Amino acid sequence: MTVSSGQAVEILRAAGEPTRLRILALLSREELSVLELCTVLGQSQPRVSRHLKLLAEAGLVERFPDGAWVFYRLATEGGGRALADGALALIDPDDAALALDAERLSRVETERGSEAAAYFARNAARWDEIRSLHVAEADVEAEIHRLVGDDPIGLLVDLGAGTGRMLTLLGARARRSVGLDLSQQMLNIARLNVSEAGLAACELRHGDIFATGLPARCADLVTVHQVLHYLGDPAAAVAEAARLVAPGGRLLIVDFAPHALENLREQHQHRRLGFSDEEIGRWFDGAGLALEAATALPPAAAGLTVKIWTARRPAQAERSAA
């Protein structure tokens, strides 16, 4: 996308300031809240907010509210994104100031990850109960069955497998299943559940949803069940999940529609308060998948609406060896 010379000057002026360039470098790593940027930059919220306002007005970053929080990310497209990428590409990878920012961001990420890991460890034994607090899990699973259909599955991959519920729900139809999770406590419970379900061709691995280590385009069905709202970079997780989908295969994501239950951040380590169809659809499109369905399952009483999104990779795409 091209812009006018006047627009280019405004974009360059917005990017051409040390703190704003640091912000762009940080947002190139992941979407961040205002308070997280303040922590990394060591600057006050009003000052950081002013910088972010200028960057957003120039089309370099996107602002999106999430409940009472506000997150920022690099613009997904347009002249602002092109110029941001170009400016960041010029910077020495060993630049001392940006390296220090990256180190501080890593500490923020580590603290965030430690809190989440402790939460999952505490609650592994009652995970299925927690997951069912806002909508009947039987209704969600019935809809998953309907969307997946009755056809056999070659390879099923479940990312963020938790207690293994998606594997026990769908694994009998799969020639082979693989579940990944970072929590050893969850994996221990999942192994027991998978064994009790008699799923001999199911493998459980300690693994990272952002870097699975699995071959590209290897899976007929990839599931990501109630995982994205815990992540600092859900777009990257969707991209990695989509990378695994074989030609003609599908990606199925279960998560919440946007909501305003702020207590879930502190009590249950939720980072994002749900996702819109537009956001999920944009991530699918960017990964080369075509959205098939976006199904809403409202709660019986006041609570959260569960959404199930399914997308397919075109069948004519070249398939990698599994």
C-alpha positions, 0 to 999 in steps of 0.5 A, spaced: 500 500 500 502 506 498 501 513 501 502 520 499 508 524 501 505 528 506 502 522 510 509 519 509 512 525 512 507 524 518 508 517 519 516 518 519 515 524 524 511 519 529 516 514 528 522 518 528 523 519 536 527 514 540 522 512 545 517 511 540 522 507 536 523 503 542 515 502 543 515 499 535 521 494 537 517 492 543 510 491 539 514 487 534 515 482 539 508 481 541 501 485 543 502 489 550 498 493 555 500 500 556 502 498 563 507 493 561 510 498 556 511 503 562 514 497 566 519 496 560 520 503 558 521 506 565 516 511 564 510 514 566 503 512 564 501 519 561 508 519 557 507 513 554 500 514 552 502 520 549 507 516 545 502 511 543 497 516 541 501 519 536 503 512 533 496 510 533 494 517 529 500 515 524 497 508 523 503 505 526 500 501 531 493 499 533 489 500 539 484 495 542 480 495 548 480 489 552 475 490 558 478 495 562 485 494 559 488 497 553 492 493 548 497 495 543 500 492 537 503 494 530 498 495 525 496 489 521 497 492 514 498 499 510 503 504 509 504 505 517 506 498 517 510 498 511 514 504 514 515 501 521 518 494 518 522 498 514 525 502 520 526 496 525 530 493 519 535 498 519 536 497 526 543 494 528 540 487 532 545 488 537 543 495 539 544 496 546 538 500 548 533 495 544 537 489 547 536 492 554 528 493 553 528 486 550 531 483 556 526 487 561 520 485 556 523 478 557 522 479 565 515 481 564 514 475 560 517 470 565 513 473 571 507 473 567 508 465 565 510 464 572 504 466 575 500 462 569 504 456 571 503 456 578 495 457 577 495 451 572 499 447 577 494 449 583 488 447 579 490 442 574 486 437 578 479 441 578 481 443 571 475 440 567 470 443 573 473 450 572 472 450 564 465 449 565 463 454 570 460 459 565 457 454 560 455 447 560 461 443 557 456 438 554 453 443 550 460 445 547 462 438 546 456 436 542 457 442 538 464 440 537 462 433 535 457 436 530 462 441 527 468 436 526 463 430 523 464 423 523 469 422 518 476 419 520 482 423 522 489 422 520 493 426 525 489 430 530 494 435 534 491 438 540 495 445 542 494 446 550 492 439 551 490 441 559 487 434 562 486 431 555 479 432 554 479 434 546 484 428 545 479 423 549 473 426 545 476 426 538 481 421 539 477 415 537 476 417 530 484 419 529 489 414 526 494 418 531 493 423 536 498 428 539 497 433 545 502 438 547 502 442 554 507 446 558 504 444 565 507 437 567 501 437 572 496 437 566 500 432 562 500 427 568 492 428 568 492 427 561 496 421 560 491 418 565 485 420 562 488 418 555 490 411 558 483 410 561 480 412 554 484 406 551 487 411 546 493 407 545 495 411 539 495 418 543 502 421 544 502 427 550 508 431 549 511 437 554 511 443 548 510 450 547 504 452 543 508 458 539 514 453 537 511 446 537 516 442 533 511 439 529 512 438 521 508 444 517 502 441 514 502 435 518 495 434 521 488 433 519 485 437 525 488 442 530 484 444 536 486 449 540 481 449 546 480 455 551 487 456 551 488 463 547 485 468 552 491 466 557 496 468 552 501 474 551 501 473 543 494 469 541 496 471 534 502 468 534 499 461 537 494 461 531 499 462 526 503 456 529 497 452 529 495 454 522 502 452 520 500 445 522 494 444 518 494 440 512 491 441 505 484 440 506 485 439 514 481 444 519 483 448 525 478 448 530 478 454 536 474 454 542 474 460 546 470 466 549 466 472 545 468 479 548 466 480 555 467 484 561 469 480 567 475 483 569 475 478 575 478 473 571 484 476 570 486 476 577 482 470 579 484 465 573 490 468 569 486 470 563 490 475 559 485 477 554 477 477 555 475 474 549 475 475 541 471 477 536 469 474 529 473 479 526 480 478 529 480 471 529 478 471 522 483 476 520 488 471 523 485 465 519 486 469 513 493 471 514 495 464 515 492 462 509 486 458 512 478 460 510 473 461 515 468 456 515 464 457 521 463 461 527 458 458 532 456 462 539 454 458 545 451 463 550 450 461 557 444 458 560 444 464 565 448 470 566 456 469 564 460 468 558 458 466 551 463 460 548 465 461 541 467 455 536 471 458 530 473 453 524 477 454 518 480 450 513 486 450 508 484 449 501 485 442 499 490 443 493 495 446 497 502 442 497 502 437 503 508 436 507 510 429 509 508 428 516 
